[in-house]
Amino acid sequence: MSDHDKQPGPGNDGGGNPWMKSLLVWVGILLALALFVTMFDGRTATARGNQIEYSTFLDKVDEGTVKDAVISRESITGTLSSGEAFRTTPVQDSQLIPRLREKGVTFTAKVDEGPSVWMLMIYNALPFLLFLGIAFFVLRQMQKGGGASGAMGFGKSRARMLTQKEGKVTFDDVAGIDEAREELQEIVEFLKDPSKFARLGGKIPKGALLVGSPGTGKTLLARAIAGEAGVPFFTISGSDFVEMFVGVGASRVRDMFEQAKKSAPCIVFIDEIDAVGRHRGAGLGNGNDEREQTLNQLLVEMDGFEANEGIIIIAATNRPDVLDPALLRPGRFDRQVVVPRPDIDGRVKILEVHMKKVPLAPDVDARTIARGTPGFSGADLANLVNEAALMAARKSKRLVAMAEFEEAKDKVMMGAERRSMVMTDDEKRMTAYHEAGHAIVALHEPASDPIHKATIIPRGRALGMVMRLPERDSYSYHRDKMYANLAVSMGGRVAEEIIFGYDKVSSGASGDIQYATGLARDMVTKWGMSDKVGPVEYSQPEGESFLGYSSSQPVRMSNQTQQLIDDEIRAIVEGGLAKAKQVLTDHVDQLHLLAGALLEYETLSGDEIKTLIAGDDLDRPDPSTKKVTIAKAGTSIPKTRRPSGPFGSPSPLGA
């Protein structure tokens, strides 16, 4: 551990909360004073003797059993002939003294003493001592200036210094994003040996902006820089600058840079910077609000008249489109490091990092899992490994096998199984033919992705699902694949119409229709794949909007153009419907075969579906269920319509 890690910083005071410690000390002092007064105050001291009623006391005087008495204004105490002490409260009684004389009781009078001088001084000093303690406590917090937790720390920075004690993360723990890691590793090398770059005239970059989807590892990269750099590392969230009080955010920015200057060279990491760095001028009025003042102060501190040498700002966001241009110019955030979703090789490396903490069975293959998880981020893969470990623990297994990873993948991608959901035979049959329709069309469309699994077990909001997986990572989609996806999406609806008739088509294809319409609209308005509309963009802007203000101008088009776009979208969707109807009509026997298999087995893998279509037997562990018979198309009609839901596919054919 380096020397700077041993020094106390913000949030690293060496143990305990100083605010709470001071408060407890003063509370203890006040309690001790109150206890002292209570113990030595004669007025509250309890006199000895049994308490008796005044009438009882007079009866005992008349009986001659009272030996002596001490009379004061507040009490009468004494002893009886038996030696027992008593105590009673007096009342106005002019006959008491003659009675005592008559019965020969020895009595004396006692004058009540008030509190001593010391007690009076303590009583009078208590409010002053309390006020003095509160004033001393507040002044101490102000003198500390140690962060926003102090009594007067509204304008103090909430940046927290990370130390090696909090779990060191290095670049060895970051996998699957090699290019981003190399960009940031250069900053670490600069901090370790600035002369290596300075002799060639290079200057240390002032800032680096990490841009990527949620879960891709932006914060993990920042923690790795903290573990590798060997310099002080401050971390803060963008929302920590924003307060309801005007000027507080700007004050916190100034205080953060003052703290960083004392520890330079150092790194300051601002997570979710879009909370404070949004485009200025998007609101109403003159724009002189708290957030814009905070952003202005941040811009000045990063690159103003006063240079902040040795302070590197690293920020992270998943919305770079809403950031102010002044924040992104060279001299402030000199580098924008894109942190993408990992490809298959990156997913293998990420899985291997997370699998080190899990006892694995020999049949686990990280590459097979990575191939079946296209589009997964690093956080998704970490969640997948965790789900598999939890499933193995529920089954009381000592090792996590491939079966648990497959089950966890299905749960993450398609939702948890709803086996407790009661479905009638007609509903199961409708679902089986719907999913079989998707699968048969996918098998006979060359541009479609291979089928990974088909199931009629309800998962999530869907009663059944066909999941397809691409053979490799795709970064663009071709026209033939889009038309294939349109046909596959219509396969379920067409299968219901062929088997059950036009009037018995259910609402189960609503998700499929929604996907097909969205894909066709993008083909026409974004990607120029309509010959009649041409290569012109007509899509509506997707920029930042605030109370009707948009960073992009809306698309202007005539009524004739809008009608042409609608006609083209409908023509493309109906083309997919016609293609699906042709495939299923030509291969209706395969539709019956696959639907029957789904009713019997509920879940079939892609290889098993190909085996069935080829006319071979299924290699299932149960020898009594080897051959699947062709199911006949019956005339039974489902009593309840199938609710809308996705047919399930992680390829572009989504929900």
Sequence and secondary structure as in RCSB ss.txt:
>XXXX:A:sequence
MSDHDKQPGPGNDGGGNPWMKSLLVWVGILLALALFVTMFDGRTATARGNQIEYSTFLDKVDEGTVKDAVISRES
ITGTLSSGEAFRTTPVQDSQLIPRLREKGVTFTAKVDEGPSVWMLMIYNALPFLLFLGIAFFVLRQMQKGGGASG
AMGFGKSRARMLTQKEGKVTFDDVAGIDEAREELQEIVEFLKDPSKFARLGGKIPKGALLVGSPGTGKTLLARAI
AGEAGVPFFTISGSDFVEMFVGVGASRVRDMFEQAKKSAPCIVFIDEIDAVGRHRGAGLGNGNDEREQTLNQLLV
EMDGFEANEGIIIIAATNRPDVLDPALLRPGRFDRQVVVPRPDIDGRVKILEVHMKKVPLAPDVDARTIARGTPG
FSGADLANLVNEAALMAARKSKRLVAMAEFEEAKDKVMMGAERRSMVMTDDEKRMTAYHEAGHAIVALHEPASDP
IHKATIIPRGRALGMVMRLPERDSYSYHRDKMYANLAVSMGGRVAEEIIFGYDKVSSGASGDIQYATGLARDMVT
KWGMSDKVGPVEYSQPEGESFLGYSSSQPVRMSNQTQQLIDDEIRAIVEGGLAKAKQVLTDHVDQLHLLAGALLE
YETLSGDEIKTLIAGDDLDRPDPSTKKVTIAKAGTSIPKTRRPSGPFGSPSPLGA
>XXXX:A:secstr
  HHHHS BTTBSSSS HHHHHHHHHHHHHHHHHHHHHHH TTT   SSEE  HHHHHHHHHHT EEEEEE SS 
EEEEETTS EEEE     TTHHHHHHHTT EEEE       HHHHHHHHHHHHHHHHHHHHHHHHHHHH   TTS
TT TTS   EEE GGG    GGG  S HHHHHHHHHHHHHHH THHHHTTT    SEEEEE  TTSSHHHHHHHH
HHHH S EEEEEGGGG  SSTTHHHHHHHHHHHHHHHT SEEEEEESGGGT B TT SSTTS SHHHHHHHHHHH
HHSSSS  TTEEEEEEES GGGB HHHHSTTTS EEEE     HHHHHHHHHHHHTTS B TT  HHHHHHT TT
  HHHHHHHHHHHHHHHHHTT SSB HHHHHHHHHHHHH  B TT    HHHHHHHHHHHHHHHHHHHT TTS  
EEEEE S BTTBS EEEE  SS  SS  HHHHHHHHHHHHHHHHHHHHHH GGG  GGGHHHHHHHHHHHHHHHH
TS   TTT S       S EETTEESS      HHHHHHHHHHHHHHHHHHHHHHHHHHHHTHHHHHHHHHHHHH
HSEEEHHHHHHHHTT     S TT              SS         SSS   
